[in-house]
Amino acid sequence: MTLGELVARHQIVISAGSGGVGKTTVAASLALWGALEGRRAVVLTIDPARRLASSLGLASLGSEERDIPAEHFRAQGLAPKGTLAAMMLDQKGAWDALVERHAPPEARDRILTNRFYQHLSQSFAGSYEYMAIEQLCALAESGRYDLIVVDTPPTRHALDFLEAPRRIADFLDRKIIKWFVRPYFSAGWSALRAMNRTAGFLLRRLEQATGI
């Protein structure tokens, strides 16, 4: 399969590998190629090194999708048939957005200010990759894009990025965690009872972790 066929046939393409092999350049190039060929493309970087912005000629990237201006294409003599956007994963912002989407209004503030939630959303091992998968799913389900290219952090094995969410889910499912986190939970976490049971895998795991 050629790179052209890869871009034409798939909605999600992941650029993964060890450091210094050109993952970001490949990710940006594939998304650009897709836009030139008429795809509604977005490239999501979850690499903390933040090189994607410079690869696309942008000063910076944030957690919101940013369209690449038409003048950037014209300056390079390009006339895309589609569109190209880019964004960078914000770990804490992605967790908060997940709660905002799925928790009832009366529960949101209690959850967002909970001590265990704050630790989980900012420094828990595997949390970054877990939210990367969540952000990827959100983009895929939005219907705004028919090509999503993911620029991943350096890894020894390409599948580490995909395995990390499963590891954190397994960790949250352990009975010992219910004992460990119990002192952290007060009325804030009791609000999780009111959450929609179809809110998603992650929030179900959080319910299991708290024992409620």
Backbone hydrogen bonds, N-H to C=O, Kabsch-Sander energy under -0.5 kcal/mol:
donor,donor_aa,acceptor,acceptor_aa,energy
6,L,2,T,-2.2
7,V,3,L,-2.3
8,A,4,G,-1.9
9,R,5,E,-2.1
10,H,6,L,-1.4
13,V,148,I,-2.7
15,S,13,V,-0.5
15,S,150,V,-3.1
16,A,14,I,-0.8
21,V,18,S,-0.9
26,V,22,G,-2.4
27,A,23,K,-2.8
28,A,24,T,-2.7
29,S,25,T,-2.3
30,L,26,V,-2.7
31,A,27,A,-2.1
32,L,28,A,-2.3
33,W,29,S,-2.7
34,G,30,L,-2.4
35,A,31,A,-2.2
36,L,32,L,-2.5
37,E,33,W,-1.7
38,G,35,A,-1.4
39,R,34,G,-3.1
41,A,39,R,-1.1
41,A,83,T,-2.5
42,V,147,L,-2.1
43,V,85,A,-2.1
44,L,42,V,-0.5
44,L,149,V,-2.9
45,T,43,V,-0.5
45,T,87,M,-2.3
46,I,44,L,-0.5
46,I,151,D,-3.0
50,R,47,D,-1.9
55,S,51,R,-1.7
56,L,52,L,-1.5
56,L,53,A,-0.5
57,G,54,S,-1.0
58,L,53,A,-3.2
62,G,64,E,-0.5
66,R,86,A,-2.8
67,D,65,E,-0.5
68,I,84,L,-3.0
72,H,69,P,-1.2
73,F,69,P,-0.9
74,R,70,A,-2.4
75,A,71,E,-2.1
76,Q,72,H,-0.6
76,Q,73,F,-1.2
77,G,74,R,-1.7
78,L,73,F,-2.7
81,K,35,A,-0.6
81,K,36,L,-0.6
82,G,35,A,-2.8
83,T,39,R,-1.5
85,A,41,A,-1.8
86,A,66,R,-2.0
87,M,43,V,-1.9
88,M,62,G,-2.9
89,L,45,T,-2.4
91,Q,89,L,-0.6
94,A,90,D,-2.9
95,W,91,Q,-2.0
96,D,92,K,-2.5
97,A,93,G,-2.4
98,L,94,A,-1.9
99,V,95,W,-2.0
100,E,96,D,-2.7
101,R,97,A,-2.2
102,H,98,L,-1.7
103,A,99,V,-2.9
107,A,104,P,-2.1
108,R,104,P,-1.2
109,D,105,P,-0.6
111,I,107,A,-2.1
112,L,108,R,-2.9
113,T,109,D,-1.6
114,N,111,I,-1.3
118,Q,114,N,-2.3
119,H,115,R,-2.0
120,L,116,F,-2.9
121,S,117,Y,-2.7
122,Q,118,Q,-0.7
122,Q,119,H,-0.8
123,S,119,H,-2.6
124,F,119,H,-0.9
124,F,120,L,-0.5
127,S,124,F,-2.3
130,Y,126,G,-2.3
131,M,127,S,-2.4
132,A,128,Y,-1.6
133,I,129,E,-2.0
134,E,130,Y,-1.9
135,Q,131,M,-2.8
136,L,132,A,-2.4
137,C,133,I,-2.5
138,A,134,E,-2.3
139,L,135,Q,-2.3
140,A,136,L,-2.3
141,E,137,C,-2.5
142,S,138,A,-1.0
143,G,139,L,-0.6
143,G,140,A,-0.5
146,D,40,R,-1.6
147,L,40,R,-1.5
148,I,11,Q,-3.9
149,V,42,V,-2.6
150,V,13,V,-2.7
151,D,44,L,-3.0
151,D,149,V,-0.5
152,T,15,S,-2.0
152,T,150,V,-0.7
155,T,17,G,-1.8
160,D,157,H,-2.0
161,F,158,A,-0.5
163,E,159,L,-2.1
164,A,160,D,-1.9
166,R,162,L,-0.5
167,R,163,E,-1.8
168,I,164,A,-2.1
169,A,165,P,-2.1
170,D,166,R,-2.4
171,F,167,R,-2.1
172,L,168,I,-2.4
173,D,169,A,-1.1
174,R,171,F,-1.4
177,I,174,R,-1.0
178,K,174,R,-0.7
178,K,175,K,-0.7
179,W,175,K,-1.1
180,F,176,I,-2.2
181,V,177,I,-2.7
182,R,178,K,-0.7
184,Y,181,V,-1.7
185,F,181,V,-0.7
185,F,182,R,-1.2
186,S,184,Y,-0.5
189,W,186,S,-0.6
190,S,186,S,-1.2
191,A,187,A,-0.9
191,A,188,G,-0.8
192,L,189,W,-1.7
193,R,190,S,-1.6
194,A,191,A,-1.5
195,M,192,L,-1.6
196,N,102,H,-0.9
199,A,196,N,-2.0
204,R,200,G,-1.6
205,R,201,F,-2.0
206,L,202,L,-2.0
207,E,203,L,-1.9
208,Q,204,R,-2.0
209,A,205,R,-2.5
210,T,206,L,-1.7
211,G,207,E,-1.0
212,I,207,E,-1.3
